[in-house]
């Protein structure tokens, strides 16, 4: 009986660990914009208010402002409406840098939650 309880506790701890390691860490947009190379190829999570959005035939882009900065999110799903609060996760891609500023930093969305 004791061995069964230990095995059950071990399985619960193992599954919890696996679930938590699969979740991307949430970061603020200012950190991403200040050093997009650090986040390139890594899945990150962001949350904020949609300030702008454009969509055509189920694809598009929307801009999120989390209070520290803004970033465009490219999506293959419909875009959320302006003013809505969303959480998005995905992979960072950056365009180019000039005079210490990054231009074209985008989050390629893999999942989204709306409030």
HELIX and SHEET records of a PDB file:
HELIX    1   1 UNK A    2  UNK A   22  1                                  21    
HELIX    2   2 UNK A   29  UNK A   34  1                                   6    
HELIX    3   3 UNK A   36  UNK A   39  1                                   4    
SHEET    1   A 6 UNK A  25  UNK A  26  0                                        
SHEET    2   A 6 UNK A  43  UNK A  56  1                                        
SHEET    3   A 6 UNK A  59  UNK A  65 -1                                        
SHEET    4   A 6 UNK A  70  UNK A  75 -1                                        
SHEET    5   A 6 UNK A 106  UNK A 114  1                                        
SHEET    6   A 6 UNK A  85  UNK A  93 -1                                        
SHEET    1   B 2 UNK A  96  UNK A  98  0                                        
SHEET    2   B 2 UNK A 101  UNK A 103 -1                                        
END                                                                             
